[in-house]
Amino acid sequence: MVNNKSKAFALKMKEVSRKVFTPNVVATLISIAIGILLGFVILFISNPRHSFQGLGAILIGGFANKMKGIGQTLYLATPLILTGLAVGFSFKAGQFNIGASGQFLVGGFVAIYIGVKWTFLPGALHWIVAILGAAVAGALWGALPGLLKAFYRVSEVISTILFNFVAMYVVNMLIMMTVYHSALNETKDVAKSAELPTWFLRDLFSNKIGSYVDKSTISIGIFIAIFIAIIVYFIISKTRFGFEIKACGYNPDAAKASGMNVRKNIVLAMAISGALAGIGGALLFLSGPTGRHIKVVETIPAEGFTGLSVALLGSSHPIGIIFTALFISHITMSGQKLQSLNYISEIINIIIGVIIFFSGFSMIIQQNIGKIKTFFKFKKKGNTEELPVEEATEESVVESTEKGELK
């Protein structure tokens, strides 16, 4: 009886592990491990004495600064979740949206403008309208490359890159005309009513030093980001619109032959992608005086490009994007500790860049995991013959699913 229960428990655990450690998850974990290993090699070459301490700092990340560090990790992860969702959603439609940075910047500016100027809005309505305004602005900015692609076949890669620079210069001009803080060369603080509520979070994620409380910048933005990720997952996986988006991305000609409006879906996908990135800007910049502001500099925000890496690491899956955004934010928080170990800031950026670079190989790993499993399974059985037609067809379906194709 006990033996049967043990076997049943083992089978159940095996089934759970099979569902949890999917090819996508395994590929992502392998990519992260390779990236961290090469990061350690760079640390060792540049400063062997502190290389192991540096590796420890990367692994510990935000935990090094106790509760405040965890709060800051969640704060920095919030916009990355949204920009990762933006890029991932466009991937589902077969569009390569490189313009998340511009959409993020435009949305962030509109949110700040509403937060500073629209003080006639009462209470919570102020920050809600600011977020909605950011979504609309990001959607419009994202829809423009979508229209160019749908009706004039202009590559969305080229148009979105160009739109990033247009957004940077236009936003800089508008800031100086409307919400400019000349002393700090950045946007003004938003009104108190436009700040995202913090509830108990800043008290929870803080460090007490005597009578002084060092609080983090966290707000309910992290909950909003996770909620939006769940909504995106539902739309992609459970709705007809999500099916059409994936169908148009997988095979536009077949989708058109089936009666789907491919042009409309391309524009809508890019608009939704832009809206998500715009909301990411709002959630980052509506955090009060201690939060981030838009600097008037000729630099494109990194959050959009980092969102591209988040989407790749998360295989464009909304839930995977949440965890990969937290991971990227986690290792970013190790920057100050690494500098204290005499590693210059360029080394820190290289380490993060190496990890992000290897995230691109996750797609290659995913495509070959099914083949590797099949090889070892048949080798174990001692069967070296070619797969039967029926089994080969089944394997091809599995491989198509692992590549992120229509599910």
Steps between C-alpha positions, in 0.01 A plus 500: 500500500780736600692401189202583277462840669869570447472412132192719461676790674810454280286499185316812616827682572634395163191642331532827695869535413419433133248783503724740693830430324377543147752536215455878521585507871797265461637703208469823698674352806786369284540841336511675839756251633726549197469877529589505870793264440645726231432796726715334765778447243493874423515579873794262546696646209447860611557447874574141613523596867134591537351285223322256733363787709381662177325180395335484841384862461337415165319200646387687813389806300238711674505283812832663596312815605248305704134601477564828321701316237211261437263797468728671251530177301121486470488870407757457221330180379163674455578682170699199375192279536299743286765553232561125493127445449502764227776327305361153570151594379638636173704178460176300515374699201823442310614861551842594636428810706833672571313821586399415857745763626331778302152382597614476863637856485192650333268328748716608792496864387122506460459348847730764650326781311160389631650452846642853508238702309164328555470580870125554459453122502390376844679238710573161351347603168813707433753215487251272323447756223877550478551126439217490244649804324836324485335191350325705230819691414705179483231332288496786249880502479505123451217501245691726260768237412218244491317703236819538297556124514139401429432733207842590356712198601754719679713283729390550859861448613622806309196719572492428874873570536453835327193574711712451814718797403201708393338431838816598687532841329126576504467412869807708591346798317159455664653463846685829467180667383271362772633310807870591512693533828788719387710451814507121464470475120209260534122488531326652799352288778143392433224618732443297815165378367673365186747285693428129500373381840760321709264348759721319753773414250755774570477434874541128441791530256717735705808485721493647850824665606441619854211744484549553125296293253659456158205423273498354150313652203261209452132565432194307388647520150643149543151361565360689200777357280433142615125547453555628144727201428219264606254687276742476204540126564121458499464701177773305319400154620124510556344741251422496130692825456809338652462204266480734200808690617700177523362373169596822321847481652550135416373507142345824368402342167312214664336742743385719210367196314300411813325836493710680760581869452879484515553875459264582783667246730848636425393855586313387812794288619741791463253738668453265797876451517548878512230537767675245722833680466329835568347364821848384601619861473209622714561243774867598520462879498189538720694410813540839664812706576712195588407319177647530153462811283558554128836668449533742209790319335557354155472141624237241420363329815656161564175348629370436148810317382520307827137404441613334178738282702228429756268383222769275354588348837132450582427352155231770455284325761336755734570299815858429392546871434410580863774274633764605248430869572553429870824320417641781285403753769659276764841486334486872418475572873844342551665796326587701812651200678717417200630857484598476867717202401695723256318390188435799277146563381586389144577151633158485662330594173705237313390229745135592461549524123653152482204349685258683273700399193477132586126532551481517122633143484201374699304469177771276349509286814121469498500379141745220578374378839237279337759345267742436787229333710390284206861399426570383854164330532555285191865439582399372843258257334778391263289607202717665236242477224334804351184620673172369355295749303234531775759563776697740284184697436427516872855616572469772235187631674685504833793686343264754344344562840844537660598761243220719623283440197120484500368308797 
